[in-house]
Amino acid sequence: MRILIVEDDREAAAYLVKALKEAGHVAEHADDGETGAALAFDGGYDVVVLDRMLPKRDGLSIVEEMRRKSDDTPVLILSALGQVDDRVKGLRAGGDDYLAKPYAFTELLARVEALARRRKPGEVETSYRVADLVLDRLAHTVTRGGQDVPLQPREFRLLEYLMKHAGQVVTRTMLLENVWDYHFDPQTNVIDVHMSRLRSKIDRGQDRPLLHTVRGAGYMIRDRGE
């Protein structure tokens, strides 16, 4: 199991990393919120063990952003704040479990292993399909009607996000945060330009357009011919 430890107390983190390795797991450490967020967003971890009070970035903001980005990696929140209200805030922010400091390593290990077991194997989709449009995440290919559709990296990421939320309205804010990693509005037409290019590649010459603009709300990919 691959575990990310985000903890600013280096002595405590070193002990935890060593203990987890001795238990047969791969453990990596970040000692501030910004580094921890970058590693967590890159993905590939089975569980994230996350301190609440971190330098540079608060732990709860990290798990909140993970959930906004549809990252369902299990998160165990660690904190010296152990009152009921504190635990409720942590769980409502998106944490899967909450453990107050000080804690026993055996309990932490049991909780981490329990969180990993909850993740069903194969739940991460490797491809998406809408009508005759197919996106393969592993091969990094897109086809429509069996014909290859060449896309630039940003176009692929945009289409992937739309297809992941097929049938749902995707707002400009969602696209800025999840496709461009912007957490502010750059006041440009970057989304409109990319959507126009993507639409020309996906829908041009097709009898059934799949990409739709939802006026005043955002965009949607769906097959209205169904």
DAPEPE-V695954 format. One line per field, one symbol per residue. ss: DSSP state (2 for helix, 1 for strand, 0 for the rest). psi: psi as a letter, one per 20 degrees, with the letter a starting at -180 (. if undefined). burial: I if it has 9 or more other C-alpha atoms within 8 Angstrom, else O. A space follows every 50 residues. Layout:
ss->???
psi->???
burial->???
This chain:
ss->01111100022222222222220001111100222222222200001111 10000000222222222200000111111000022222222200001111 00002222222222222200000000111100111100001111001100 00222222222222000001022222220000000000022222222222 22000000001111000111100000
psi->ppppoopiohghgggggghhhhjjrppqppjrhggggggghhajqhqpop qgoqqhpqhhhghghghhjkokpppoppqiojrghghggghhiiqhrppq qqrphhgggggghgghhhoppjiopiqqpocjpppohgilqpqpkippop qqghhghghggghhkpiqporhgggghhhikpkroilrkhggghhggghh hgipjqhnqhpqpopjgcrqproii.
burial->OIIIIIIIOOOOIOOIIOIIIOOOIIIIIIIIIOIIIOIIOOOOIIIIII IIOIOOIIIIIIIIOIIOOOOOIIIIIIIOOIOOOIIOOIIOIIIIIIII IOOOOOOIIOIIOOIIOOOOOOOOOOIIIIOIIIIIOOOOIIIIOOOOIO IOOOIIIIIIIIIOIIOOIIIIOIIIIIIOOIOOOOOOOOIOOIOOOIIO OIIOOOOOIIIIOIOOIIIIIIIOOO
